[in-house]
């Protein structure tokens, strides 16, 4: 199966790089200390602390492998070249709910950068998928967990 390329802002890619670096250095060091301390407590066959530390090590290594895989398929987007005529990744889109006339602005980002509190939604989310490729004035009928909703694209900006 081909790797899916993920697009990131400079900020998002830097955050991933810092997290990976932290896990490889401090994270691994902390786990090694926990394992050493548990090993010093005697019989490993009945040592719950040792088992827990080894489990934590396995989880840490899995997370490192996942981040390395993500980084291998990560691409940085040149924000100055974003086409604002259509909704695409890194577009800031203002949409109006046709039912209640409420407007909201979202930035479409990769799944790893999504944070609803900051107004960043994933291009893989139902709303994100429904908005991609639309132009100002277009309507988008989107199936959400709460049912089908209809939005009008009010504004697109970089």
URRA-V681350 format. One record per pair of residues at least 12 apart in sequence whose ideal C-beta (glycine too) atoms are under 7 Angstrom apart, sorted by the first residue. I is the first residue (numbers start at 1). J is the second residue. D is the distance in whole Angstrom. If there is no record, write none. Layout:
# URRA-V681350
{{I | J | D} {I | J | D}}
This chain:
# URRA-V681350
{{3 | 72 | 7} {3 | 73 | 4} {4 | 73 | 6} {5 | 73 | 5} {5 | 75 | 6} {6 | 70 | 7} {6 | 73 | 6} {6 | 74 | 5} {6 | 110 | 5} {6 | 112 | 7} {7 | 75 | 5} {7 | 77 | 5} {7 | 89 | 5} {7 | 110 | 6} {8 | 74 | 6} {8 | 76 | 6} {8 | 77 | 7} {8 | 110 | 6} {8 | 113 | 6} {9 | 77 | 7} {9 | 79 | 7} {9 | 90 | 6} {9 | 109 | 7} {9 | 113 | 7} {10 | 76 | 6} {12 | 109 | 7} {12 | 110 | 7} {12 | 112 | 7} {12 | 113 | 4} {13 | 74 | 6} {13 | 76 | 6} {16 | 67 | 6} {16 | 70 | 6} {16 | 71 | 6} {16 | 74 | 7} {16 | 112 | 7} {19 | 67 | 6} {20 | 64 | 7} {20 | 67 | 5} {20 | 68 | 7} {20 | 71 | 6} {23 | 60 | 6} {23 | 63 | 6} {23 | 64 | 5} {24 | 64 | 6} {27 | 60 | 5} {28 | 60 | 7} {31 | 53 | 6} {31 | 56 | 6} {31 | 57 | 5} {31 | 60 | 6} {34 | 53 | 4} {34 | 56 | 7} {35 | 50 | 7} {35 | 53 | 5} {35 | 54 | 7} {35 | 57 | 7} {38 | 50 | 4} {38 | 53 | 5} {70 | 112 | 7} {77 | 89 | 7} {77 | 90 | 6} {79 | 158 | 6} {82 | 158 | 4} {84 | 156 | 5} {84 | 157 | 6} {84 | 158 | 5} {85 | 135 | 6} {86 | 133 | 6} {86 | 134 | 7} {86 | 135 | 6} {87 | 108 | 7} {87 | 131 | 5} {87 | 132 | 6} {87 | 133 | 6} {87 | 134 | 5} {87 | 153 | 7} {87 | 156 | 6} {88 | 132 | 7} {89 | 108 | 5} {89 | 109 | 7} {89 | 123 | 5} {90 | 107 | 7} {90 | 108 | 7} {90 | 109 | 7} {91 | 108 | 5} {91 | 156 | 5} {92 | 105 | 6} {92 | 107 | 5} {92 | 157 | 5} {93 | 105 | 7} {93 | 106 | 6} {93 | 108 | 7} {93 | 131 | 6} {93 | 153 | 6} {93 | 156 | 6} {94 | 154 | 4} {94 | 155 | 4} {95 | 131 | 7} {95 | 151 | 4} {95 | 152 | 7} {95 | 153 | 6} {95 | 154 | 6} {96 | 151 | 6} {96 | 152 | 5} {96 | 154 | 5} {97 | 149 | 7} {97 | 151 | 6} {98 | 150 | 4} {98 | 151 | 7} {98 | 152 | 6} {99 | 150 | 7} {103 | 154 | 6} {105 | 119 | 6} {106 | 119 | 6} {106 | 121 | 5} {107 | 119 | 6} {107 | 120 | 5} {108 | 121 | 6} {108 | 123 | 5} {108 | 128 | 5} {108 | 131 | 7} {109 | 122 | 7} {110 | 122 | 7} {110 | 123 | 7} {111 | 124 | 5} {126 | 142 | 6} {126 | 143 | 6} {126 | 144 | 5} {127 | 142 | 6} {127 | 144 | 7} {130 | 142 | 4} {134 | 153 | 5} {135 | 153 | 7} {136 | 153 | 5} {136 | 154 | 7} {136 | 155 | 6} {136 | 156 | 6} {137 | 153 | 6} {138 | 153 | 5} {139 | 151 | 7} {139 | 152 | 5} {140 | 153 | 7}}
